[in-house]
Amino acid sequence: AQKITQTQPGMFVQEKEAVTLDCTYDTSDQSYGLFWYKQPSSGEMIFLIYQGSYDEQNATEGRYSLNFQKARKSANLVISASQLGDSAMYFCAMRVGGYSTLTFGKGTMLLVSP
Amino acid sequence: DTGVSQDPRHKITKRGQNVTFRCDPISEHNRLYWYRQTLGQGPEFLTYFQNEAQLEKSRLLSDRFSAERPKGSFSTLEIQRTEQGDSAMYLCASRPGQGFSYNEQFFGPGTRLTVL
C-alpha cells in the first residue's frame, strides 16, 4: 500500500524567508511520481511541482523546489522568499498505479507573517 | 474559463435525500478523477474514468454512490440516501492522455456538501 506522511501540522515563516515542508512516502513500486499542491482557503487545489522517481535532477518551478532524496523516501518542498500569498494548506501526493490516482498526505498549514 | 468546473459549488441537503454533482473537465482531457476531502484531511480517491469507461473505484465508493461519464465529456457523481458522514468537499480533476501536462491533475473548485 502507498502512504504519504506529512509530520508538520503547521508552519510559521516570516515574509522573504525560506521554508521547508516535509514529506515522506512509502511505496514498493519503482515507478512513481511525487507532487505538491497548494490549497488556499477558497478550496481549489493548485499544482506546484512534480518529481518523477527516475528524474535525476531535483525539480524546480520558480520559487518552489523539491528536495528529492530517494534512499530516504523523502520529497520535501522548499519555498524560497516566502510571500504573504503563500499562506495556505500544502499537500504532498504520490501518483500510484497505471491509472495515476493520487494518494495525499494530511497536509501542512503554512502561515506567512509580515 | 478553460479550467475544470464543478456545479454546484455548495449543496445543503437533509439526511436521506439524493444529491447529484456535475464536473466539466478541460475539453481535451480524456481522464477524469473524483476525490473526497473531509475536514482536516487530504483528498481521498473515489473513482477514475478514461473517456466514458469507469476503470477504477475506491472502497470508499459505497453502493449509495454512483458516477457516470456519458460520451466521455462531463461527469456526474450521485449520492443516494445521504448520511451526515457524507458531508465533505467533492473534488473533480482531469488530466490529458499525453503531452506537456501529462503528469499533472488539474482540479476544479469542488462542491461542498453539508448533510443536516
Contacts between the chains, C-beta under 8 A, distances in Angstrom:
chain1	res1	chain2	res2	distance
A	4	B	42	7.6
A	33	B	103	5.7
A	35	B	103	7.9
A	35	B	104	7.7
A	35	B	105	8.0
A	37	B	107	7.6
A	42	B	109	7.2
A	43	B	89	6.2
A	43	B	109	6.2
A	43	B	110	5.0
A	43	B	112	7.3
A	44	B	107	6.2
A	44	B	108	7.4
A	44	B	109	4.8
A	44	B	110	6.9
A	45	B	43	7.2
A	45	B	91	6.6
A	45	B	93	7.5
A	45	B	107	3.8
A	46	B	107	7.8
A	47	B	104	5.0
A	47	B	105	7.4
A	47	B	106	7.2
A	47	B	107	7.9
A	50	B	103	5.1
A	50	B	104	6.5
A	52	B	103	7.4
A	91	B	42	5.1
A	91	B	43	7.5
A	93	B	42	7.4
A	95	B	103	7.1
A	97	B	56	7.8
A	99	B	31	7.9
A	99	B	48	5.0
A	99	B	50	7.5
A	99	B	55	6.0
A	99	B	56	5.1
A	100	B	31	7.5
A	100	B	95	6.9
A	100	B	103	7.8
A	100	B	105	7.6
A	101	B	33	6.5
A	101	B	45	4.6
A	101	B	48	5.9
A	101	B	56	6.6
A	102	B	33	7.6
A	102	B	35	7.6
A	102	B	43	7.3
A	102	B	45	6.7
A	102	B	105	6.3
A	103	B	45	7.2
A	104	B	42	3.1
A	104	B	43	5.1
A	104	B	44	7.3
A	105	B	42	5.5
A	106	B	40	7.3
A	106	B	41	5.9
A	106	B	42	5.5
A	107	B	41	7.7
A	107	B	42	5.4
